[in-house]
Structures are given as structure tokens and as C-alpha cells.
Amino acid sequence: MKINKNFKLAFLAVILALFIAEPAFSQNFKREYPKSFVVEVSNPLKEQRENVLVLLKEEDLEKNNPSFNSKAFVVLDGKKEIPAQYNDKDRNNAGLAILLDRLKPNESRKLTVRFSETGEKPRSYTKRTQAELSHRVGGHFENRKYIGGQFQNVDSLRVPDEHTDHSYFIRYEGPGWESDKVGYRFYLDWRNGVDVFGKTTDEMVLQNVGQDGFDSYHNLQDWGMDILKVGKALGVGSLAYYDGEKAIRVDKTDSLISVITENGDIYSSILTGYYGWKVAGQELDIHSQLSIHAGSRLTHHQVGIEGKPENLSTGLTKDKKAKLTTSKGSENAWGYMATYGEQSLNNDKVGLAILFRPRDFMEFTEDEHSHVVKLKPSGDKLEYYYLAAWELEKEGIKTEQEFMQYLEKTARKLARPVKVSFVAK
């Protein structure tokens, strides 16, 4: 085939431009962000990880690079810029969050963090997580129902004393958080149950949910739908106390305050304070931090406890069409409780799971509505993860076998997290 001379010249010009642009691109970073340090990220597993969140903790940054400016930085993997954000409101996970697309088995990779000691130079990336809280303003409560007004997103909310379930005050009845895989919400009232928004897209959708009717999301929409029936059950991952007969959600409290702590491109989180939870003859104050990162179905639940409950429990909705599987875990894998089957409100296949540290495990049990796992707090803290996988997701998990393989790999990854170290100059 004879190639046109002009085409050849144009092609060569493009190639030349690429060779010239790469060093210029790097030089621009060096001018804008003259200071730098290097960290090494290592995968201790003999299996690949995808969408890896790396956290350089705030205290480690201050110790190793006291001049680091969290308002003017960029992270490079070789010469390639990769997504990162600084968490300053989420005190449980404060520091520099970095997203790696993958780490090969036993791979170690060096990342360069460049920064300017002064000024603000924000960078933006494709938004792959979101957290929001939206309630009506401009109206009024009447017989515990909110009349009139319009929805407005807020950074925080002390729940009004007049508010209860179905007050039509909070859009989709509570805070929501999502990744490009899945979305969640919990009821910010006496129910305090966690529900799931299945997504058919990898775009952010929560900003549109409930805007076209208070509970329109119970029907299949272009973006997906509410896929889980919670009712009196634990939904997926709801916090509770098990009294020997039933799981008691965080229902009777003096006050509730919820705060959007991060709403970033790759990491988002919500902190909720439950004050004066009356349960088991005690009054507990609970600080619940929920977080999610890009490319992940997992919600990380970090719980702070003021008081000494005998247990804190969580679990999953019972459904006759869903098979239950449990594992107490081991040295090499976190424990889990999981269900899989046609348990969505649309009669699609859904996998649900709780993952926990083996050392916190007390027992698997149940009540009328839920499969329950009892956990023992470590001092004043407890943490666990939960997830949902819907078969209608974009590139979703379609079978029980695929779901269990994914779950067991996730359990191994939690037991062997990535290692991060600062490289000496």
C-alpha cells in the first residue's frame, strides 16, 4: 500500500511531539512543585490487587516531611500522574490518599510526591466517589412531617427532634455514599439501617436519587435502584447490640449528628455521632465513620465507643432465596458472613457480606429478621467492612462462584494490607 507523503510527515510530527512533550511535562511539574519525596508501596500477596488505596498518614508525613503542603502537591508513578487527595476532615483516615490502578503479585513500586511549600494548587481527577447529605429547607414540620421547601445539600446536620421515619425531610431518608461500583445509604432516624443502591453505571448518581419523587428509587431507573429490603432487619452492615434473642439497632438516642467528612474524587466518608444510645442497661456514645474508595464495593466501618458494651454486632437481612455462608477467618484471611441469591427487590442476584477481624469474632447467631455476627470491641474501637455486589452492575459479578472467589480474595487482602515506607534520600 502506498502511503501519502503528507500523511507520513503528519505522523512523524505527532511522534516527535510526544517525545518533546514528555520531558516538558515533567519539567513543568518540577517548576510548579519543586520539593519531592519518594515512598515505596509493596504488595505482600502472591496475587494481583486492583484499585489500591494507599494512605500516607498525617503523622508520618509530618515526621518525614514537615514542609509538605497538603494544598499544593502531585503524585507521580514514574512519569505518570496518578489520582490523589488529602483528607483533613476525616480524622480516622487523615493524610494523603493515593489510588494505584493495580499492584502485581509481590510487586513493589516507588511513587514520587512533588509539592510546593507555599500556595494552593489543587488538581482534579475523574470523580469516582461521593458522599452527600441533603434535606429540605424553606418549609416547616407539621405533625412530624416536613411540609414544603426544597432539597439542599449540607455538610452536616443535627437531626431535628421532630424528625422520624418518613418525615419527607431528608432526601432518600439519610446520608448516602458511593463509588463507581455501588452506592449505600442509612436511615438517619430511629431505624439506623443500611440499604444498598445498585448501580448500572460507573458515574456518580446520588445527586439525582429521590429528586423525581421521594421514593422513586424503589423502581428500576436509568442509573439503577434501591435493591435491598431492610425493614426490621440489619440490611447490610447495620450496627447493633445482640441481647441474646435479637439484634437491637441504634434506636433510642438523645441526639444524632451526621457530618460529611470527605467528598473526594477517590475517597469519601461520613461521620455520625449517636449520643445517649440506651441499650443493655447502659447509655453509649457511638462515633461511626463510614468510608469508601474508588473502584471498590467495600464500605469501611470504623466505630468509636464511649462505654463498655459486652458486644457490638452486625449482620445481613434474611432472605429465603439467598444462601448463607460463614467463615471465622484465619491468620491469612478475615472472617466473613455472606449471602448470595435472588434477593434484590428486582429479583436479581445479589451478594452481600460482612468482613471482620478473626480476633474480634464472638459467634454467629440470628434473630427473626437477620443473620447476625457478634463482635467484641477492642477497647473503645471496632472496625469491619461490608459490601454488596449486584448482577446488573457494569461488569458485575454474575454467579455465586464468582462472588465467593471475589469475597475470599477480599478477605485475604484485608489480612495482608499493602506496606508503605518512606524512601530515604
C-alpha positions as CSV (number, residue, x, y, z in Angstrom):
1,M,0.0,0.0,0.0
2,K,1.4,3.4,-1.0
3,I,1.3,5.9,1.9
4,N,0.6,9.5,1.2
5,K,3.7,11.7,1.8
6,N,1.7,14.3,3.8
7,F,0.3,11.6,6.0
8,K,3.8,10.3,6.7
9,L,5.0,13.8,7.7
10,A,2.0,14.4,9.9
11,F,2.5,11.0,11.6
12,L,6.2,11.8,12.3
13,A,5.3,15.2,13.7
14,V,2.9,13.6,16.2
15,I,5.6,11.1,17.3
16,L,8.2,13.9,17.7
17,A,5.7,16.0,19.7
18,L,5.2,13.1,22.1
19,F,8.9,12.8,22.7
20,I,9.3,16.5,23.2
21,A,6.1,16.8,25.4
22,E,7.1,14.2,27.9
23,P,10.2,15.9,29.3
24,A,8.4,19.3,29.1
25,F,5.5,17.8,31.1
26,S,8.0,16.6,33.8
27,Q,9.8,19.9,33.9
28,N,6.5,21.7,34.4
29,F,5.9,19.6,37.5
30,K,9.4,20.3,38.8
31,R,8.8,24.1,38.4
32,E,5.3,24.0,40.0
33,Y,6.2,21.5,42.7
34,P,9.9,21.9,43.4
35,K,10.1,19.8,46.5
36,S,9.7,16.0,46.5
37,F,10.0,12.7,48.4
38,V,9.6,9.1,47.5
39,V,7.5,6.3,49.0
40,E,7.6,2.6,48.3
41,V,4.4,0.6,48.1
42,S,4.6,-3.2,48.4
43,N,2.1,-5.9,47.8
44,P,2.8,-8.8,50.2
45,L,0.3,-11.1,48.5
46,K,1.1,-13.6,45.7
47,E,-2.0,-12.3,43.8
48,Q,-2.8,-9.0,42.0
49,R,-4.6,-6.1,43.6
50,E,-6.7,-3.6,41.6
51,N,-7.8,-0.1,42.7
52,V,-5.4,0.0,45.6
53,L,-5.9,2.9,48.1
54,V,-2.6,3.9,49.7
55,L,-2.8,6.2,52.8
56,L,0.2,8.2,53.9
57,K,-0.9,9.0,57.4
58,E,-0.8,12.6,58.5
59,E,1.6,12.0,61.5
60,D,4.0,10.1,59.2
61,L,4.0,12.9,56.7
62,E,4.7,15.4,59.4
63,K,7.6,13.3,60.8
64,N,9.2,12.5,57.5
65,N,8.5,15.7,55.5
66,P,7.5,18.5,57.9
67,S,7.4,21.1,55.0
68,F,4.8,19.1,53.0
69,N,2.0,21.3,51.8
70,S,-1.3,19.5,51.6
71,K,-2.8,22.2,49.3
72,A,-0.2,22.0,46.5
73,F,1.0,18.6,45.5
74,V,1.0,15.9,42.8
75,V,1.8,12.2,42.9
76,L,3.7,10.5,40.1
77,D,4.1,6.8,39.3
78,G,7.2,7.1,37.1
79,K,6.3,10.0,34.8
80,K,2.6,9.3,35.0
81,E,0.4,11.5,37.3
82,I,-2.0,9.3,39.4
83,P,-5.1,10.3,41.4
84,A,-4.6,11.5,44.9
85,Q,-6.3,13.7,47.6
86,Y,-5.6,15.0,51.0
87,N,-8.0,14.0,53.8
88,D,-8.1,16.7,56.5
89,K,-11.6,16.4,57.9
90,D,-11.7,12.6,58.3
91,R,-9.6,12.2,61.4
92,N,-9.7,8.4,61.3
93,N,-8.0,8.5,57.9
94,A,-6.2,11.8,57.8
95,G,-3.4,12.1,55.4
96,L,-2.5,11.7,51.7
97,A,-4.7,9.2,49.9
98,I,-3.3,7.8,46.6
99,L,-5.0,5.4,44.2
100,L,-3.0,2.8,42.3
101,D,-4.8,1.1,39.4
102,R,-3.1,-2.2,40.2
103,L,-0.2,-3.9,42.0
104,K,1.1,-7.2,40.6
105,P,1.8,-10.2,42.9
106,N,4.6,-9.3,45.3
107,E,5.2,-6.1,43.4
108,S,6.9,-3.1,45.0
109,R,6.5,0.3,43.3
110,K,8.1,3.7,44.1
111,L,5.9,6.8,43.9
112,T,7.2,10.3,43.9
113,V,5.2,13.0,45.7
114,R,6.1,16.5,44.4
115,F,4.9,19.6,46.3
116,S,5.2,23.3,46.7
117,E,5.9,24.6,50.2
118,T,3.6,27.6,49.7
119,G,0.3,28.4,47.9
120,E,-2.6,26.4,46.8
121,K,-2.5,24.4,43.5
122,P,-5.5,22.0,43.5
123,R,-5.7,19.2,41.0
124,S,-8.8,17.3,39.9
125,Y,-9.5,13.8,38.7
126,T,-12.4,11.8,37.4
127,K,-14.9,11.7,40.3
128,R,-15.2,8.1,41.4
129,T,-16.6,8.5,44.9
130,Q,-19.2,10.7,46.5
131,A,-20.8,11.4,49.9
132,E,-23.8,13.6,50.4
133,L,-26.5,14.7,52.8
134,S,-29.5,16.6,51.6
135,H,-32.6,17.9,53.4
136,R,-35.4,20.3,52.7
137,V,-35.1,23.9,53.6
138,G,-37.7,26.7,53.4
139,G,-40.6,24.6,54.8
140,H,-41.8,23.5,58.2
141,F,-42.6,20.5,60.3
142,E,-46.3,19.7,60.9
143,N,-47.2,16.5,62.9
144,R,-43.6,15.3,62.3
145,K,-43.9,15.7,58.5
146,Y,-42.0,18.3,56.7
147,I,-44.2,20.5,54.5
148,G,-42.9,22.5,51.5
149,G,-39.4,23.7,50.8
150,Q,-36.7,22.3,48.5
151,F,-33.8,19.9,49.0
152,Q,-30.4,21.4,49.7
153,N,-27.1,19.6,50.2
154,V,-25.4,20.3,53.5
155,D,-22.1,19.4,55.2
156,S,-23.6,18.5,58.5
157,L,-26.9,18.0,60.2
158,R,-28.1,17.7,63.8
159,V,-31.3,15.7,63.3
160,P,-34.3,17.8,64.4
161,D,-36.3,16.4,67.4
162,E,-39.4,16.4,65.2
163,H,-37.8,14.1,62.6
164,T,-38.7,10.5,62.3
165,D,-39.1,7.9,59.6
166,H,-41.0,9.1,56.5
167,S,-40.9,12.7,57.6
168,Y,-40.1,13.7,54.0
169,F,-37.3,15.9,55.4
170,I,-34.1,14.1,54.3
171,R,-33.7,13.1,50.7
172,Y,-33.6,9.2,50.5
173,E,-34.0,9.4,54.3
174,G,-30.3,9.7,55.2
175,P,-26.7,10.2,54.2
176,G,-25.5,8.4,51.0
177,W,-22.1,7.4,49.8
178,E,-21.0,5.7,46.7
179,S,-18.1,4.5,44.5
180,D,-18.1,3.8,40.8
181,K,-19.3,0.3,41.7
182,V,-22.1,0.7,44.2
183,G,-24.0,3.1,46.5
184,Y,-25.2,2.9,50.1
185,R,-27.4,4.9,52.4
186,F,-28.5,4.6,56.0
187,Y,-31.7,5.8,57.7
188,L,-30.8,8.8,59.8
189,D,-33.6,8.2,62.3
190,W,-34.5,5.6,64.9
191,R,-34.2,2.7,62.4
192,N,-30.5,3.3,61.6
193,G,-30.4,0.5,59.0
194,V,-28.0,0.4,56.0
195,D,-29.5,0.0,52.5
196,V,-28.0,-0.5,49.0
197,F,-28.3,1.4,45.8
198,G,-27.4,-1.0,43.0
199,K,-25.8,0.9,40.0
200,T,-25.8,0.1,36.3
201,T,-23.3,2.9,35.6
202,D,-19.9,3.8,36.9
203,E,-20.8,7.5,37.1
204,M,-21.9,9.3,40.3
205,V,-25.7,9.1,40.7
206,L,-26.6,10.0,44.3
207,Q,-27.2,13.7,43.4
208,N,-30.2,12.6,41.3
209,V,-31.7,10.0,43.6
210,G,-35.0,10.9,45.1
211,Q,-35.2,14.2,43.1
212,D,-38.1,12.9,41.0
213,G,-40.2,11.6,43.8
214,F,-39.5,10.8,47.4
215,D,-39.1,7.0,46.9
216,S,-38.9,6.7,43.1
217,Y,-35.6,4.8,43.6
218,H,-37.6,1.7,44.6
219,N,-38.2,1.2,40.9
220,L,-35.5,0.5,38.3
221,Q,-34.1,3.8,36.9
222,D,-31.5,4.5,34.2
223,W,-28.8,4.6,36.9
224,G,-30.0,1.6,38.9
225,M,-32.3,1.3,42.0
226,D,-32.6,0.6,45.7
227,I,-32.1,-3.2,45.7
228,L,-32.4,-4.3,49.3
229,K,-35.4,-4.8,51.6
230,V,-34.3,-3.7,55.0
231,G,-37.5,-3.4,57.1
232,K,-36.7,-4.6,60.7
233,A,-33.6,-6.4,59.6
234,L,-29.9,-5.3,59.6
235,G,-29.8,-4.7,55.9
236,V,-26.1,-4.9,55.2
237,G,-23.7,-4.0,58.0
238,S,-26.0,-2.0,60.3
239,L,-24.6,-1.5,63.8
240,A,-26.4,-3.3,66.6
241,Y,-26.3,-4.9,70.0
242,Y,-27.3,-8.5,70.4
243,D,-29.2,-9.1,73.6
244,G,-29.3,-12.9,73.4
245,E,-32.5,-13.0,71.4
246,K,-32.4,-10.2,68.9
247,A,-30.2,-7.6,67.3
248,I,-31.1,-4.1,68.5
249,R,-30.2,-1.4,66.1
250,V,-29.1,2.1,67.4
251,D,-32.6,3.2,68.0
252,K,-33.1,5.0,71.3
253,T,-30.8,8.0,71.4
254,D,-30.7,11.5,72.8
255,S,-29.4,13.1,69.6
256,L,-27.9,12.3,66.2
257,I,-25.3,14.4,64.3
258,S,-24.0,13.5,60.9
259,V,-21.1,15.1,59.0
260,I,-19.8,14.7,55.5
261,T,-16.1,14.4,56.4
262,E,-14.8,13.8,52.9
263,N,-16.4,14.1,49.4
264,G,-13.4,13.5,47.2
265,D,-12.6,12.1,43.8
266,I,-11.1,8.8,45.1
267,Y,-12.2,8.7,48.8
268,S,-15.4,9.8,50.6
269,S,-16.6,9.4,54.2
270,I,-19.3,10.2,56.7
271,L,-19.0,10.6,60.5
272,T,-22.2,10.2,62.6
273,G,-22.4,10.7,66.3
274,Y,-25.1,8.7,68.2
275,Y,-25.3,10.2,71.7
276,G,-27.0,8.5,74.6
277,W,-27.8,5.2,72.9
278,K,-29.9,3.4,75.6
279,V,-29.2,-0.3,75.3
280,A,-28.4,-3.2,77.7
281,G,-28.9,-1.0,80.8
282,Q,-26.2,1.5,79.6
283,E,-26.0,4.8,77.7
284,L,-23.4,4.7,75.0
285,D,-21.9,7.3,72.8
286,I,-21.0,5.9,69.3
287,H,-18.9,7.6,66.7
288,S,-19.5,5.9,63.3
289,Q,-17.1,6.6,60.4
290,L,-18.2,5.1,57.1
291,S,-15.8,5.4,54.1
292,I,-15.5,4.1,50.5
293,H,-12.8,4.4,47.8
294,A,-12.8,4.4,44.1
295,G,-13.1,1.0,42.3
296,S,-14.3,-0.7,45.5
297,R,-17.6,-2.2,46.7
298,L,-16.4,-2.1,50.3
299,T,-17.6,0.2,53.0
300,H,-15.2,0.5,55.9
301,H,-16.9,1.0,59.2
302,Q,-14.7,2.4,62.0
303,V,-16.6,2.6,65.3
304,G,-15.5,4.6,68.3
305,I,-17.3,3.7,71.6
306,E,-17.7,5.6,74.8
307,G,-19.0,2.9,77.2
308,K,-18.3,-0.8,77.7
309,P,-20.9,-2.9,75.8
310,E,-20.5,-6.7,76.1
311,N,-20.7,-6.9,72.3
312,L,-21.4,-4.9,69.2
313,S,-23.0,-6.8,66.4
314,T,-23.9,-6.5,62.7
315,G,-25.3,-8.7,60.0
316,L,-27.4,-9.2,56.9
317,T,-31.1,-9.4,56.0
318,K,-32.5,-12.9,56.0
319,D,-34.0,-13.9,52.6
320,K,-35.3,-17.4,51.8
321,K,-33.9,-17.1,48.3
322,A,-30.3,-16.4,49.5
323,K,-27.7,-18.9,50.6
324,L,-25.8,-18.2,53.8
325,T,-22.0,-18.9,54.0
326,T,-19.8,-18.1,57.0
327,S,-16.1,-18.2,57.9
328,K,-14.4,-17.4,61.3
329,G,-11.3,-16.4,59.4
330,S,-7.7,-17.3,60.0
331,E,-4.2,-15.8,60.2
332,N,-4.3,-15.3,56.5
333,A,-7.8,-14.1,55.9
334,W,-10.5,-12.1,57.7
335,G,-13.7,-13.8,58.7
336,Y,-17.0,-13.2,56.9
337,M,-20.7,-13.7,56.8
338,A,-22.2,-13.7,53.3
339,T,-25.4,-14.4,51.4
340,Y,-26.0,-14.9,47.7
341,G,-29.1,-15.3,45.7
342,E,-32.1,-13.6,44.0
343,Q,-32.6,-11.3,47.0
344,S,-32.9,-7.9,45.2
345,L,-36.2,-6.0,45.1
346,N,-36.0,-6.6,41.3
347,N,-35.5,-10.3,41.8
348,D,-31.9,-10.1,40.6
349,K,-28.9,-12.0,42.1
350,V,-27.1,-10.1,44.8
351,G,-24.2,-11.0,47.1
352,L,-24.0,-9.3,50.5
353,A,-21.2,-9.7,53.0
354,I,-19.7,-8.6,56.3
355,L,-15.9,-9.0,56.8
356,F,-14.3,-8.8,60.3
357,R,-11.0,-9.4,62.1
358,P,-10.9,-13.0,63.5
359,R,-9.7,-11.7,66.9
360,D,-13.0,-9.7,67.2
361,F,-15.2,-12.7,66.5
362,M,-17.6,-13.9,69.2
363,E,-20.2,-16.0,67.4
364,F,-22.6,-16.3,64.5
365,T,-26.2,-16.2,65.5
366,E,-29.6,-15.0,64.2
367,D,-32.9,-13.5,65.1
368,E,-36.3,-13.4,63.3
369,H,-35.1,-10.9,60.6
370,S,-31.3,-11.1,60.4
371,H,-28.3,-13.3,60.2
372,V,-26.1,-11.9,63.0
373,V,-22.4,-11.9,63.8
374,K,-21.4,-10.8,67.4
375,L,-18.1,-8.9,67.6
376,K,-16.0,-7.9,70.6
377,P,-14.7,-4.3,70.6
378,S,-11.0,-3.8,71.1
379,G,-11.0,-1.3,74.0
380,D,-13.0,1.6,72.7
381,K,-12.9,0.7,69.0
382,L,-14.3,-1.8,66.5
383,E,-13.9,-2.0,62.7
384,Y,-15.4,-4.1,60.0
385,Y,-16.3,-3.9,56.3
386,Y,-19.4,-4.7,54.4
387,L,-20.3,-4.9,50.7
388,A,-22.9,-5.6,48.1
389,A,-22.5,-7.0,44.5
390,W,-25.4,-6.8,42.1
391,E,-25.5,-8.8,38.9
392,L,-26.7,-5.7,36.9
393,E,-23.6,-3.7,37.8
394,K,-21.5,-2.6,34.9
395,E,-19.1,-5.6,34.5
396,G,-20.9,-7.1,37.6
397,I,-20.5,-10.4,39.3
398,K,-23.0,-12.8,37.8
399,T,-22.7,-16.1,39.7
400,E,-22.3,-17.4,43.2
401,Q,-19.0,-18.9,42.3
402,E,-17.6,-15.6,41.1
403,F,-19.0,-13.9,44.2
404,M,-17.3,-16.3,46.6
405,Q,-14.0,-16.1,44.7
406,Y,-14.2,-12.3,45.0
407,L,-15.1,-12.5,48.7
408,E,-12.3,-14.9,49.6
409,K,-9.7,-12.8,47.7
410,T,-11.0,-9.7,49.6
411,A,-10.7,-11.5,52.9
412,R,-7.0,-12.3,52.1
413,K,-6.3,-8.7,51.0
414,L,-7.6,-7.3,54.3
415,A,-5.4,-9.7,56.3
416,R,-2.3,-8.7,54.3
417,P,-2.6,-4.9,53.5
418,V,-0.1,-3.1,51.3
419,K,3.0,-1.9,53.0
420,V,4.1,1.7,52.7
421,S,7.5,3.1,53.6
422,F,9.3,6.4,53.1
423,V,12.5,6.1,51.0
424,A,15.5,7.8,52.5
425,K,17.2,10.4,50.2
